Amino acid sequence: MKNRSIGARIGFALSGWKTAWRRERSFRTQAWCGLAAFAALIVIQPPPIWWAVIGLTCALVLALELINSALEALIDLLHPGIHPEIKAIKDMLAGAVLAISCAALFVAVVLALAYGWARLAAFES
């Protein structure tokens, strides 16, 4: 697998996305939330910095979800039984996804407040 062409490496990555989409409900949910965020950006037309912040935040959420899903699949393959340490590892992985998801929600709230505040100020003047 080493030293493959860029096209082959992108193909592997896209295959990973496809697999995550098929297998993981949480990945699909996160992807739909990302699309909703970009739809909101199209509607409210914030400054470009917001597009960058939202884009990076969505990418981080999806990337961490992919890492979580891959590691959970590997853990299940190597140790299919229930074990307290395996549970702790899976819980920590889920915690990482929750942390970045909360950060994404925070960014969305700040954008909504900034946009709402600007609209209110424009409306009052």
N, CA and C of each residue as an Amber inpcrd file, in Angstrom:
protein
   375
   0.8040000  -1.1890000   0.0000000   0.0000000   0.0000000   0.0000000
   0.8540000   1.2630000   0.0000000   2.1010000   1.1610000   0.3370000
   2.9810000   2.3300000   0.3750000   3.2940000   2.8140000  -1.0370000
   3.5740000   4.1110000  -1.1210000   4.0320000   4.7490000  -2.3640000
   3.0440000   4.6220000  -3.5190000   1.7660000   4.6520000  -3.2120000
   0.7390000   4.6380000  -4.2610000   0.5840000   6.0390000  -4.8230000
  -0.0330000   6.1400000  -5.9730000  -0.2620000   7.4440000  -6.5930000
  -1.2690000   8.2440000  -5.7650000  -1.2860000   9.5460000  -5.9800000
  -2.2310000  10.3920000  -5.2590000  -3.6710000   9.9840000  -5.5720000
  -3.9220000   9.6040000  -6.7970000  -5.2600000   9.1490000  -7.1730000
  -5.6820000   7.9130000  -6.4020000  -4.7560000   6.9760000  -6.2380000
  -5.0600000   5.7580000  -5.4840000  -5.3140000   6.0810000  -4.0190000
  -4.5010000   6.9710000  -3.4560000  -4.6650000   7.3330000  -2.0440000
  -5.9930000   8.0550000  -1.8150000  -6.3670000   8.9150000  -2.7410000
  -7.6640000   9.5820000  -2.6170000  -8.7830000   8.5490000  -2.7380000
  -8.6070000   7.5730000  -3.6190000  -9.5910000   6.4950000  -3.7500000
  -9.7700000   5.7290000  -2.4550000  -8.6690000   5.4510000  -1.7590000
  -8.7650000   4.7570000  -0.4690000  -9.5400000   5.6110000   0.5330000
  -9.2480000   6.9050000   0.5580000  -9.9310000   7.8120000   1.4890000
 -11.4250000   7.8780000   1.1850000 -11.7700000   7.9830000  -0.0870000
 -13.1890000   8.0260000  -0.4610000 -13.8940000   6.7210000  -0.1280000
 -13.1670000   5.6300000  -0.2660000 -13.7210000   4.3300000   0.1130000
 -14.0020000   4.2950000   1.6230000 -13.1210000   4.8970000   2.3980000
 -13.3430000   4.9890000   3.8440000 -14.5760000   5.8050000   4.1740000
 -14.7640000   6.9210000   3.4610000 -15.9730000   7.7300000   3.6680000
 -17.2180000   6.9190000   3.3260000 -17.1530000   6.2020000   2.2050000
 -18.3030000   5.3950000   1.7620000 -18.6310000   4.3170000   2.7990000
 -17.6020000   3.6760000   3.3160000 -17.8060000   2.6390000   4.3260000
 -18.4170000   3.2280000   5.5890000 -17.8930000   4.3630000   6.0200000
 -18.4400000   5.0150000   7.2240000 -19.8920000   5.4130000   6.9930000
 -20.1940000   5.9180000   5.7900000 -21.5750000   6.3170000   5.4880000
 -22.5150000   5.1180000   5.5870000 -22.0670000   3.9630000   5.0580000
 -22.9000000   2.7580000   5.0770000 -23.0600000   2.1890000   6.4840000
 -21.9820000   2.1950000   7.2480000 -21.9830000   1.4920000   8.5320000
 -22.3950000   2.3290000   9.7350000 -22.0970000   3.6030000   9.6940000
 -22.1920000   4.4140000  10.9120000 -23.2930000   5.4650000  10.8510000
 -24.3240000   5.2740000  11.6350000 -25.4130000   6.2440000  11.7080000
 -24.8940000   7.5850000  12.2030000 -23.9890000   7.5690000  13.1740000
 -23.4790000   8.8360000  13.7140000 -22.7130000   9.6250000  12.6540000
 -21.9970000   8.9370000  11.7630000 -21.3000000   9.6300000  10.6810000
 -22.3100000  10.2820000   9.7420000 -23.3600000   9.5590000   9.4180000
 -24.3930000  10.1360000   8.5470000 -25.0480000  11.3440000   9.2090000
 -25.3310000  11.2340000  10.4980000 -25.9350000  12.3480000  11.2260000
 -25.0170000  13.5610000  11.2100000 -23.7440000  13.3370000  11.4960000
 -22.7760000  14.4430000  11.5070000 -22.6450000  15.0630000  10.1150000
 -22.6620000  14.2320000   9.0860000 -22.5470000  14.7490000   7.7170000
 -23.7640000  15.6080000   7.3670000 -24.9610000  15.1660000   7.7380000
 -26.1700000  15.9470000   7.4810000 -26.1340000  17.2630000   8.2550000
 -25.6330000  17.2280000   9.4690000 -25.4990000  18.4700000  10.2500000
 -24.5340000  19.4280000   9.5620000 -23.4510000  18.8940000   9.0140000
 -22.5060000  19.7310000   8.2730000 -23.1460000  20.3620000   7.0510000
 -23.9390000  19.5870000   6.3280000 -24.6490000  20.1380000   5.1700000
 -25.6450000  21.2140000   5.5950000 -26.3120000  20.9910000   6.7110000
 -27.2400000  22.0020000   7.2240000 -26.4950000  23.2820000   7.6010000
 -25.3070000  23.1310000   8.1660000 -24.5020000  24.3030000   8.5240000
 -24.1370000  25.1010000   7.2730000 -23.7430000  24.4030000   6.2100000
 -23.3960000  25.1150000   4.9730000 -24.6280000  25.7250000   4.3100000
 -25.7670000  25.0900000   4.4370000 -27.0070000  25.6910000   3.9290000
 -27.3080000  26.9800000   4.6880000 -27.0910000  26.9510000   6.0000000
 -27.3080000  28.1610000   6.8070000 -26.3440000  29.2680000   6.3810000
 -25.1120000  28.9010000   6.0820000 -24.1430000  29.9060000   5.6190000
 -24.5970000  30.5370000   4.3110000 -25.1380000  29.7310000   3.4290000
 -25.6160000  30.2560000   2.1430000 -26.7570000  31.2460000   2.3740000
 -27.6320000  30.9190000   3.3240000 -28.7870000  31.7740000   3.5940000
 -28.3650000  33.0860000   4.2540000 -27.5230000  33.0080000   5.2880000
 -27.2210000  34.2210000   6.0570000 -26.0500000  35.0290000   5.5010000
 -25.2460000  34.4320000   4.6300000 -24.1350000  35.1390000   3.9790000
 -23.2180000  35.8800000   4.9630000 -22.6240000  35.1780000   5.9120000
 -21.7160000  35.8530000   6.8450000 -20.3720000  36.1530000   6.1520000
 -19.4970000  36.8940000   6.8260000 -18.1690000  37.1580000   6.2620000
 -17.3930000  35.8520000   6.0390000 -16.3940000  35.8750000   5.1520000
 -15.6310000  34.6620000   4.8060000 -15.0050000  33.9430000   5.9980000
 -14.6270000  34.6700000   7.0350000 -14.0120000  34.0110000   8.1950000
 -14.9570000  32.9890000   8.8110000 -16.2650000  33.2690000   8.7870000
 -17.2410000  32.3220000   9.3170000 -17.2990000  31.0630000   8.4650000
 -17.1800000  31.2230000   7.1470000 -17.1550000  30.0480000   6.2670000
 -15.9630000  29.1590000   6.6190000 -14.8260000  29.7890000   6.8790000
 -13.6280000  29.0250000   7.2330000 -13.7960000  28.3230000   8.5780000
 -14.3110000  29.0460000   9.5600000 -14.4860000  28.4570000  10.8940000
 -15.4740000  27.2920000  10.8420000 -16.5970000  27.5050000  10.1790000
 -17.6090000  26.4310000  10.0730000 -17.0470000  25.2480000   9.2840000
 -16.3660000  25.5410000   8.1810000 -15.7840000  24.4660000   7.3720000
 -14.7850000  23.6310000   8.1490000 -13.8770000  24.3000000   8.8660000
 -12.8890000  23.5680000   9.6680000 -13.5520000  22.7900000  10.7960000
 -14.5360000  23.3880000  11.4290000 -15.2300000  22.7090000  12.5170000
 -15.9440000  21.4520000  12.0140000 -16.6380000  21.5830000  10.8910000
 -17.3290000  20.4150000  10.3150000 -16.3320000  19.3270000   9.9270000
 -15.2140000  19.7400000   9.3320000 -14.1890000  18.7620000   8.9440000
 -13.6290000  18.0410000  10.1650000 -13.4030000  18.7760000  11.2460000
 -12.8950000  18.1520000  12.4730000 -13.8970000  17.1570000  13.0540000
 -15.1560000  17.5270000  13.0590000 -16.1840000  16.6150000  13.5780000
 -16.1990000  15.3240000  12.7550000 -16.2230000  15.4640000  11.4350000
 -16.2650000  14.2710000  10.5740000 -14.9860000  13.4420000  10.6910000
 -13.8480000  14.1110000  10.7560000 -12.5740000  13.3870000  10.8840000
 -12.5240000  12.6040000  12.1890000 -12.9510000  13.2520000  13.2770000
 -12.9290000  12.5550000  14.5670000 -13.9410000  11.4160000  14.5950000
 -15.0600000  11.6060000  13.9240000 -16.0470000  10.5280000  13.8300000
 -15.4690000   9.3450000  13.0490000 -14.7290000   9.6190000  11.9790000
 -14.0780000   8.5470000  11.2110000 -13.0440000   7.8130000  12.0610000
 -12.2420000   8.5640000  12.8100000 -11.2360000   7.9430000  13.6900000
 -11.9300000   7.0860000  14.7450000 -12.9650000   7.6290000  15.3680000
 -13.7290000   6.8850000  16.3680000 -14.2780000   5.5880000  15.7820000
 -14.8970000   5.6900000  14.6270000 -15.4970000   4.5010000  14.0000000
 -14.4430000   3.4710000  13.6360000 -13.3240000   3.9280000  13.0900000
 -12.2560000   2.9970000  12.6970000 -11.6690000   2.2950000  13.9190000
 -11.4050000   3.0490000  14.9640000 -10.8320000   2.4310000  16.1600000
 -11.8230000   1.4860000  16.8390000 -13.0900000   1.8670000  16.8770000
 -14.0860000   0.9640000  17.4600000 -14.1940000  -0.3320000  16.6590000
 -14.1430000  -0.2310000  15.3330000 -14.1980000  -1.4360000  14.5030000
 -12.9770000  -2.3160000  14.7470000 -11.8140000  -1.6970000  14.8620000
 -10.5880000  -2.4570000  15.1310000 -10.6550000  -3.1150000  16.5030000
 -11.1110000  -2.3880000  17.4930000 -11.2360000  -2.9430000  18.8480000
 -12.1910000  -4.1310000  18.8500000 -13.3380000  -3.9800000  18.1700000
 -14.3060000  -5.0770000  18.1120000 -13.7350000  -6.2960000  17.4050000
 -12.9160000  -6.0630000  16.3850000 -12.2930000  -7.1720000  15.6570000
 -11.2790000  -7.9010000  16.5410000 -10.4680000  -7.1380000  17.2610000
  -9.4150000  -7.7340000  18.0860000  -9.9340000  -8.3070000  19.3970000
 -10.9880000  -7.6870000  19.9230000 -11.5260000  -8.1410000  21.2050000
 -13.0500000  -8.0280000  21.1750000 -13.7150000  -9.0370000  20.5840000
 -15.1750000  -8.9530000  20.4150000 -15.9600000  -9.0250000  21.7240000
 -15.3590000  -9.5230000  22.7610000 -16.0760000  -9.6510000  24.0290000
 -16.1580000  -8.3350000  24.7830000 -16.9790000  -8.3590000  25.8480000
 -17.1120000  -7.1830000  26.7020000 -16.0160000  -7.2400000  27.7670000
 -15.3110000  -6.1190000  27.8910000 -14.2390000  -6.0180000  28.8720000
 -14.2440000  -4.5930000  29.4160000 -14.0500000  -4.4000000  30.7070000
 -14.1020000  -3.0510000  31.2760000 -13.1130000  -2.0700000  30.6220000
 -11.9370000  -2.5420000  30.2800000 -10.9400000  -1.6520000  29.6680000
 -11.3390000  -1.2750000  28.2380000 -11.9110000  -2.2230000  27.5170000
 -12.4080000  -1.9340000  26.1580000 -13.5310000  -0.9040000  26.2370000
 -14.4160000  -1.0690000  27.2130000 -15.5010000  -0.1010000  27.3950000
 -14.9320000   1.2850000  27.6820000 -13.9170000   1.3590000  28.5270000
 -13.3120000   2.6470000  28.8660000 -12.7070000   3.3040000  27.6190000
 -12.0430000   2.5100000  26.7920000 -11.4420000   3.0410000  25.5690000
 -12.5270000   3.5710000  24.6390000 -13.5740000   2.7910000  24.4440000
 -14.6710000   3.2290000  23.5680000 -15.3610000   4.4740000  24.1200000
 -15.5110000   4.5360000  25.4360000 -16.1200000   5.7120000  26.0500000
 -15.2520000   6.9540000  25.8340000 -13.9320000   6.7940000  25.9250000
 -13.0330000   7.9250000  25.6890000 -13.1050000   8.3860000  24.2360000
 -13.1880000   7.4370000  23.3090000 -13.3440000   7.8010000  21.8960000
 -14.6450000   8.5680000  21.6780000 -15.7270000   8.0800000  22.2700000
 -17.0130000   8.7790000  22.1560000 -16.9260000  10.1560000  22.8030000
 -16.1870000  10.2690000  23.8890000 -15.9960000  11.5520000  24.5460000
 -15.2730000  12.5520000  23.6610000 -14.3200000  12.0710000  22.8770000
 -13.6050000  12.9590000  21.9510000 -14.5600000  13.5050000  20.8930000
 -15.4210000  12.6450000  20.3740000 -16.4040000  13.0860000  19.3740000
 -17.3850000  14.0670000  20.0150000 -17.8010000  13.7840000  21.2490000
 -18.7110000  14.6850000  21.9390000 -18.0560000  16.0510000  22.1630000
 -16.7860000  16.0630000  22.5190000 -16.0810000  17.3300000  22.7650000
 -16.0650000  18.2040000  21.5150000 -15.7020000  17.6300000  20.3800000
 -15.6480000  18.4370000  19.1560000 -17.0540000  18.7800000  18.6800000
 -18.0180000  17.9270000  18.9350000 -19.4080000  18.2420000  18.5810000
 -19.9260000  19.4110000  19.4140000 -19.5740000  19.4600000  20.6910000
 -19.9490000  20.6010000  21.5410000 -19.2680000  21.8750000  21.0510000
 -18.0150000  21.7620000  20.6340000 -17.3140000  22.9240000  20.0810000
 -18.0140000  23.4090000  18.8170000 -18.4500000  22.4800000  17.9780000
 -19.1680000  22.8530000  16.7510000 -20.4820000  23.5450000  17.0980000
 -21.1740000  23.0460000  18.0920000 -22.4180000  23.6740000  18.5250000
 -22.1490000  25.0790000  19.0600000 -21.0710000  25.2340000  19.8000000
 -20.6860000  26.5460000  20.3120000 -20.4320000  27.5200000  19.1680000
 -19.7070000  27.0840000  18.1480000 -19.4530000  27.9300000  16.9790000
 -20.7720000  28.3250000  16.3230000 -21.6840000  27.3800000  16.1950000
 -22.9820000  27.6750000  15.5830000 -23.7670000  28.6970000  16.4050000
 -23.7420000  28.5540000  17.7200000 -24.4560000  29.4990000  18.5810000
 -23.8380000  30.8890000  18.4780000 -22.5180000  30.9630000  18.4880000
 -21.8490000  32.2640000  18.3640000 -22.1940000  32.9110000  17.0240000
 -22.1830000  32.1310000  15.9500000 -22.5520000  32.6730000  14.6410000
 -23.9970000  33.1600000  14.6560000 -24.8920000  32.3600000  15.2150000
 -26.3040000  32.7550000  15.2570000 -26.4920000  34.0240000  16.0810000
 -25.8080000  34.1140000  17.2170000 -25.9210000  35.3130000  18.0460000
 -25.3240000  36.5290000  17.3380000 -24.1630000  36.3540000  16.7150000
 -23.5250000  37.4630000  15.9990000 -24.4020000  37.9260000  14.8450000
 -24.9480000  36.9910000  14.1170000 -25.8050000  37.3320000  12.9850000
 -27.0940000  37.9760000  13.4790000 -27.7010000  37.3960000  14.5070000
 -28.9320000  37.9450000  15.0590000 -28.7120000  39.3360000  15.6350000
 -27.6010000  39.5230000  16.3420000 -27.2820000  40.8220000  16.9200000
 -27.0880000  41.8660000  15.8250000 -26.3830000  41.5090000  14.7720000
 -26.1580000  42.4330000  13.6580000 -27.4770000  42.7880000  12.9750000
 -28.3540000  41.8040000  12.7840000 -29.6590000  42.0540000  12.1580000
 -30.5190000  42.9520000  13.0450000 -30.4770000  42.6970000  14.3480000
 -31.2500000  43.5040000  15.2850000 -30.7540000  44.9420000  15.2830000
 -29.4390000  45.1310000  15.3010000 -28.8550000  46.4700000  15.2850000
 -29.2110000  47.1940000  13.9870000 -29.1930000  46.4790000  12.8700000
 -29.5310000  47.0850000  11.5770000 -31.0210000  47.4390000  11.5340000
 -31.8390000  46.6060000  12.1480000 -33.2800000  46.8250000  12.1610000
 -33.6400000  48.0540000  13.0000000 -32.9360000  48.2260000  14.1440000
 -33.2150000  49.3420000  15.0400000 -32.7510000  50.6810000  14.4890000
 -31.7520000  50.6960000  13.6060000 -31.2470000  51.9750000  13.1050000
 -31.9090000  52.4300000  11.8420000
